[in-house]
Amino acid sequence: MPRPRCERCQRPLAHCLCPLIPRLASRTRVVLLQHPSESAHALNTARLAALGLVNAELRVGEVFEDLDALLQTPGYRPALLFPGAQAQVLDAYAMPDTCPLLLIVPDGTWRKARKLLYLNPLLETLPRVTLAQVAPSRYRLRKAPEPGALSTLEAVVHALNTLEAPTGFDALLRPFDALIEGQISAMGQETFARNHAEP
């Protein structure tokens, strides 16, 4: 029989993260486009981002039929948070009245994220933005495919910290850290050290 789950954070009730999830306001609107394969993942960091930000939403799917309308949300200029040769490094909003970003964030493995771009050609037309030098990921349970790779939640926090400085969004990482620690505790330190610790 499946363990009862929290309807909000989708964690088992005994490990509900809701008390740690903040509700932070941001000028930037964050839209997370999640590949369906990620939605049931125990370490669903895009969901944590969407729950922790007032001005954010999570959409799950492969093809997003209403993307055109979404990208025309009044008061925002759309940009895709995804690396690439033409991607501009994010910088803080220049002025208080600078038009804020509608930040589109694909969520999935690199292969699945690229598939989302392929299946939704409108995404390929957007200006791309990327992060400057970042600290190593705190996501100790997945091997980073390359240096500087972050979980979706970490990427969103870094982007918002950059765009909206000096306002900080690190509180979004509290449930993430607790989630990681809970997973490590469940597997045992010895198993974690054998399979995940840095050499």
C-alpha positions, 0 to 999 in steps of 0.5 A: 500500500503506498504511503500517504503523501502531502498533496502540496509538496508530493513528499510522504507525509512523514517527510513533508517539506511544506514547513520549510518552503517560503513564499517569496515575491519576485519581479521576475516571472518564472515559468518552469516547463517540466518534462513528464519524466521528472514530475514523479521524481523524488527530487523534484526541484522544479516543484519546490521552486514553483511552490516557493515563489509567488510569481512562478508556475509549473507546467508539465508536458512535452508540447505546450499548446498555449506557449504563444499566449504565455510568451505575450504575458503583458509587462514582461519580456520573455527569455529562455534560461538555457546555455548556448553560443548566443546566450547572454550572461544574466546581470542585475536589472539596470533600473527599478523600472526595467521591464522584468523577465518572463524567465522560461526554465526547461526542467529535465535531463539535458537530453529531455530539456533539449527535446522540449526545445525541439518539440516547442519551436517557439522556445528556440526563437527566444533570447537565451540567458545563462548564468555567470560562474556558479558555485558547485551544486549542492545536489550531491545525489546526482553526478553533474554532467559537467562542471557548473551544472546545477539543479533546476531550483539552484539555477532559478535561485542563482538567476533571481539572486543575480537579476534582483540583487540585493534581494536574495532568494536563498531561502528557496534552498532550505527544503532542497537541502533538507530533501538531500539530507533526508535522502542521504540519511535514508540510504545511510552514510556508508552507501552514500560515501560509496556511491556519491561522495567525491573521490 
